[in-house]
Amino acid sequence: MESYENSTECLSAQEKGLNHVPDYYEVPPSQRPTLNSPFADVPLIDLAGLYEGPTQRSAVIHSIRQACSNLGFFQVINHGIDESVTEKGLAAAEEFFKLPAAEKLKFKSADVHKPVRYGSSLKDGTDKIQFWRVFLKHYANPWKDWIQFWPQKPPTYRENMGLYCSETQKLAVTLTSAVTESLGLTPNYLTQNIQDGMQVITSNCYPPCPQPQLTLGLPPHSDYSCLTILHQNTTGLEIKDNNDNGSWKLVPFVDGALQVHIGDHFEVLSNGLYKSVVHRVVLNSEKTRISIASLHSLGLDEKMEPALELIDEDHPKKYKGSSFKDFLNFLSVNDIGQGKISFLDTLKI
């Protein structure tokens, strides 16, 4: 493990609390946020209907189908995770980010293949443009296999984040079942793959930014995963609304709701019927935004392909197969912050 005696010298601009945004954080004028985006019309889906009988389940599945084909994004309530679990998970992340720099920097790495790493931006120091966030990523399924590698401080981190990971993993299986059913596939089409697959927890901290109109917390991108479950403490997430000329819309904050992103691999599975949502993070000058993104995919080397049931003469295969490891290899050699190429672009036939 590396030693950081002069830890403050290793900190990014956002961790140092600068009163200005350095040049290498400024995004091109055409990509800068407006900071007054309208709110997106995001479907709010009550998952309780999945268990209230065939009619109610059918209505929920229909709502999920519409959301996945239109925005690739929706929010869920009555999702089965107790509020105390989500709040303790968020608090665990926040407490980690408040630790002394030397403690956090024990996990610092720009190697995207590492199962536990702390960093800022996307790839620290190598990408042309840096972004105003710090993060902690770690593998989490099954969490008992990975928890020994997670931070030991704060003292309750492993217990509280472990419970959060376990509960979001269960929810991911439920959502996967509903999504595949909404595609006309069987409800158990992928459930075992997701149960045994990868879960990557990314805790994000977006400190107050002195010039939020010049930079972003994260650049426009879609998630490589099948789906992402997001919990946040305030607004800041924006999605691209392709039904409105690709305009940026702010995701409204709904107390108790979790956000669900359709990722690249569900777009691949659906052979293009569903779209992975392109999103970014905008900043503000006063609040610190904390979020936990739980990304769920197949096993590290397991490739996602378009479902054969969704391919015919009128709907030829549109995507090549790929795995989570393929995405990591792509990320390690490409600067996705520039917006010139996405992982999904490389999969399209």
Residue pairs with C-beta under 8 A, 6 or more apart in sequence:
1 106
2 105
2 106
2 108
4 10
4 101
4 102
4 105
4 106
4 108
7 100
7 101
7 102
7 105
8 16
8 101
10 101
10 105
10 108
11 101
12 120
12 121
12 124
12 130
12 134
13 21
13 22
13 25
13 130
13 132
14 120
14 132
14 133
14 134
14 206
14 207
14 209
15 101
15 120
15 134
15 207
17 207
18 210
19 210
20 210
20 211
21 132
21 209
21 210
21 211
21 214
21 215
24 128
24 129
24 130
25 129
25 130
25 131
25 132
25 214
25 215
26 129
26 214
26 215
27 129
27 214
27 215
27 216
27 219
31 216
31 219
31 220
31 339
32 213
32 214
32 215
33 212
33 213
33 216
33 238
33 248
33 280
33 282
33 283
34 248
35 212
35 213
35 282
35 284
37 238
37 247
37 248
37 249
37 250
37 282
38 249
38 250
39 249
39 250
39 251
39 252
40 71
40 73
40 238
40 239
40 241
40 249
40 250
40 251
40 252
41 249
42 71
42 73
42 74
42 75
42 239
42 251
42 252
43 63
43 66
43 67
43 71
43 74
43 75
44 74
44 75
44 76
44 77
44 254
44 257
45 60
45 63
45 64
45 67
45 74
45 75
45 76
45 77
46 60
46 76
46 77
46 78
47 60
47 76
47 77
47 78
47 79
47 80
47 174
47 178
48 78
49 56
49 57
49 59
49 60
50 56
50 57
50 60
50 174
50 178
51 57
60 178
61 178
61 181
61 182
62 182
63 74
64 74
64 178
64 179
64 182
65 182
65 183
67 73
67 74
68 74
68 179
68 182
68 262
68 266
68 270
68 273
68 274
68 275
69 273
69 274
69 275
70 243
71 239
71 241
71 242
71 243
71 275
71 277
72 222
72 261
72 262
72 267
72 274
72 275
72 276
72 277
73 239
73 251
73 259
73 260
73 261
73 262
73 277
73 279
74 259
74 260
75 251
75 254
75 257
75 258
75 259
75 260
76 175
76 257
76 258
76 260
77 254
77 256
77 257
79 171
79 258
80 167
80 170
80 171
80 174
81 167
81 168
81 171
81 258
82 167
83 256
85 163
85 164
85 167
86 164
86 231
86 258
88 156
88 160
88 163
88 164
89 160
89 161
89 163
89 164
89 165
89 231
89 292
90 231
90 233
90 290
90 292
91 160
92 154
92 156
92 157
92 160
92 161
92 164
93 136
93 161
93 203
93 205
93 290
93 292
94 205
94 233
94 290
95 154
95 156
95 157
96 104
96 136
96 151
96 153
96 154
96 157
96 203
97 104
97 134
97 136
97 203
97 205
97 290
99 153
99 154
103 151
103 153
104 118
104 134
104 136
105 118
106 118
107 116
107 117
107 118
107 136
107 151
108 117
108 118
108 119
108 124
109 117
109 118
109 119
110 119
110 123
110 124
110 125
110 126
111 117
111 332
112 123
112 328
112 331
112 332
113 328
113 332
115 138
115 139
115 146
115 149
116 136
116 137
116 138
116 139
116 146
116 149
116 150
117 136
117 137
117 138
118 134
118 135
118 136
118 137
119 134
119 135
119 137
120 130
120 131
120 133
120 134
120 135
121 127
121 130
121 131
121 133
121 337
122 130
122 131
122 218
122 219
122 335
122 336
122 337
123 331
123 335
124 130
126 335
127 335
127 337
127 338
128 335
128 337
128 338
129 219
129 337
129 338
131 215
131 216
131 217
131 218
131 219
131 337
132 206
132 207
132 209
132 215
132 216
132 217
132 283
133 204
133 205
133 206
133 217
133 218
133 281
134 204
134 205
134 207
135 202
135 203
135 204
135 205
136 151
136 202
136 203
137 200
137 201
137 202
137 203
138 146
138 149
138 150
138 200
138 201
139 146
139 198
139 199
139 200
139 201
140 146
140 165
140 169
140 199
140 200
140 201
140 294
141 165
141 169
141 197
141 198
141 199
143 162
143 165
143 166
143 169
143 199
144 162
147 158
147 162
150 157
150 158
150 161
151 157
151 158
152 158
161 201
164 201
164 292
165 199
165 201
165 294
168 199
168 229
168 294
169 195
169 199
169 294
169 296
171 229
171 258
172 194
172 199
172 227
172 229
172 294
172 296
173 191
173 194
173 195
175 227
175 229
175 260
176 190
176 191
176 194
176 226
176 227
176 296
177 187
177 188
177 190
177 191
178 187
179 227
179 262
179 266
179 274
180 186
180 187
180 188
180 189
180 190
180 269
181 187
183 269
183 270
183 273
183 274
183 307
183 310
184 309
184 310
185 307
185 309
189 307
190 226
190 269
190 298
193 298
193 299
193 302
194 226
194 296
194 298
196 299
197 226
197 296
197 297
197 298
197 299
197 302
198 295
198 296
198 297
198 298
198 299
198 300
198 324
199 294
199 295
199 296
200 225
200 294
200 295
200 297
201 292
201 293
201 294
201 295
202 292
202 293
202 294
202 295
203 290
203 291
203 292
203 293
204 217
204 218
204 281
204 289
204 290
204 291
204 292
204 293
205 288
205 289
205 290
206 217
206 236
206 281
206 283
206 288
206 289
206 290
206 291
207 288
208 283
208 284
208 285
208 286
208 287
208 288
209 215
209 283
209 284
209 285
210 285
211 285
212 282
212 283
212 284
212 285
215 283
216 280
216 281
216 282
216 283
217 236
217 280
217 281
217 282
217 283
217 289
218 279
218 280
218 281
219 280
219 336
219 337
219 339
220 240
220 278
220 279
220 280
220 339
221 278
221 279
221 280
221 336
221 342
222 261
222 263
222 264
222 267
222 276
222 277
222 278
222 279
222 342
222 343
222 344
223 261
223 263
223 264
223 276
223 293
223 295
224 263
224 264
224 265
224 295
224 297
224 324
224 327
224 343
225 261
225 263
225 264
225 265
225 295
225 296
225 297
225 324
226 263
226 265
226 266
226 269
226 296
226 297
226 298
226 304
227 260
227 261
227 262
227 263
227 266
227 295
227 296
228 259
228 260
228 261
228 263
228 293
228 294
228 295
228 296
229 258
229 259
229 260
229 293
229 294
229 296
230 237
230 258
230 259
230 260
230 261
230 291
230 292
230 293
230 294
231 258
231 259
231 291
231 292
232 253
232 259
232 289
232 290
232 291
232 292
233 289
233 290
233 291
234 253
234 287
234 289
235 250
235 251
235 252
235 253
235 289
236 281
236 282
236 283
236 284
236 289
236 291
237 250
237 251
237 259
237 279
237 280
237 281
237 291
238 248
238 249
238 250
238 251
238 279
238 280
238 281
238 282
239 248
239 249
239 251
239 277
239 278
239 279
240 246
240 247
240 248
240 249
240 277
240 278
240 279
241 247
241 248
241 249
242 275
248 280
250 282
251 259
261 276
261 277
261 279
262 274
262 275
262 276
262 277
263 276
263 295
263 297
264 276
264 327
264 343
264 344
264 347
265 297
265 298
265 304
265 322
266 274
266 276
267 274
267 275
267 276
267 319
267 344
268 304
268 305
268 306
268 319
268 321
268 322
268 347
269 304
269 305
269 306
269 307
270 306
270 307
270 310
271 306
271 307
271 310
271 311
271 315
271 317
271 318
271 319
272 318
272 319
273 310
276 344
281 289
283 289
297 304
297 324
298 304
298 323
298 324
299 323
299 324
300 323
300 324
300 325
301 323
301 324
301 325
302 323
302 324
303 321
303 322
303 323
303 326
304 321
304 322
304 323
305 319
305 321
306 317
306 318
306 319
311 317
317 349
318 348
318 349
319 347
319 348
319 349
320 346
320 347
320 348
320 349
322 343
322 346
322 347
327 343
330 343
330 346
331 343
334 341
336 342
336 343
